[in-house]
Amino acid sequence: MQPGTAPTVSPFLRAAAAYAWRLIVVGVLVYGLFVVLGRFHEIAVAVFLGLVITALLRPVTDLVARRLPRGPAVAVTLLAGAALVLGVLTFVGEAVADEWTTLVREFRDGIGRIESWWERAPFRLAPGTLSDLQDKIGAYFSSHRSALVNTALSGAGEVVVVLTGLALAVFSSVFFLHSGERQWAWFQEQLAPSVRGRVAIAGRAAWRTFTGYTHGIVLVAATNAVLVGVALWLLGVPLAVPLALLEFLAAFIPLVGSPVALAVAAVVALAAKGPLVAGFVIALIVVIGQIEGHLLHPLVMSWAVRLHPLVVALAVATGAIAAGIVGAVVAVPLVSVVWSVHTALRDARHAPGGKPGERPDGRPGEWTDEEPGEGSPGPVDPEHS
């Protein structure tokens, strides 16, 4: 290097530094977003549930709106959905109440059988081990009764938070169902014209993927619940209906939920019907897993983003570590939406014959492929918004 000349920087190092500071900025923004969501996670979960309710009820609302004005159509749809949920819960409660006496007797006999099996080879447990364990559990509850009562009372506050979140979710879904397009159009009008096209493409792709995933996972969960309920009923396992409902709820956690729910069913079958029926239930875990992984997900989820099983597993694990059960449920649709938005924007950049946001007919405003009223949050013509 000659005196007085500026030092030269390698082009590779220059490009790496440019990418590095941009990645740092993006990382700080993402971290800040998660900090905010963690601080107000109840609100975030409530809005997410509101979007789920909207995705499920939007087709029904559009159908009812052909006969009624939009407001009454939304009210009728929400009331019908609430009646359906309450009806299912009432049916499950009555099934548990009808089988409770028989279930207690079968469990008492089943625990005695399990204890006799464990006393034989290969376990060789000492006689009375389970009885001693039951006595110790009873003594623990008796000695820590006040602490358990205080814990239950403190948990009442969490119940209030959950009920508030559910009320906010329903309240949000009312406005999403009634005027979601107008809200999305107003949001786009607040943006700079140069980015409205990309936001329109991203929003349309995100909503299409989210609704597709929501419809698909509900259909997969319902199919699993029906298969499990019928199989448990044929095997004579008690509480077949509540266990089927547990399977329905657990199916919203991909890869993990269904095996856990069926493991609970296997324990019930072992205590009530013996090891042979429990073995059939364990075999049912394998069969349901094969049906779900190789038939239901490829067919039902074809309109949503199909992620690699490794990506799904990593997303579920990361969500569970970050936010528990709620994070495990939200992780997969969130990853699917992000990937769908990335793909849509990438395709729009490489699409020949125009930039994102240009209308093929040359009129001002952004172009949307969907007709008004289809439930997409896509953009609208500002002349008619």
Secondary structure, DSSP 8 states (H G I E B T S, - for coil): --TT------HHHHHHHHHHHHHHHHHHHHHHHHHHHHHTHHHHHHHHHHHHHHHHHHHHHHHHTTTS-HHHHHHHHHHHHHHHHHHHHHHHHHHHHHHHHHHHHHHHHHHHHHHHHHHSTTT---TTHHHHHHHHHHHHHHHTHHHHHHHHHHHHHHHHHHHHHHHHHHHHHHHHHHHHHHHHHHHHHTS-HHHHHHHHHHHHHHHHHHHHHHHHHHHHHHHHHHHHHHHHHHHT-SSHHHHHHHHHHHTTSTTTHHHHHHHHHHHHHHHHH-HHHHHHHHHHHHHHHHHIIIIIHHHHGGGS----HHHHHHHHHHHHHHHHHHHHHHHHHHHHHHHHHHHHHHHHHH-SS--TT--TT--SS---SS-TTSS------TTT-
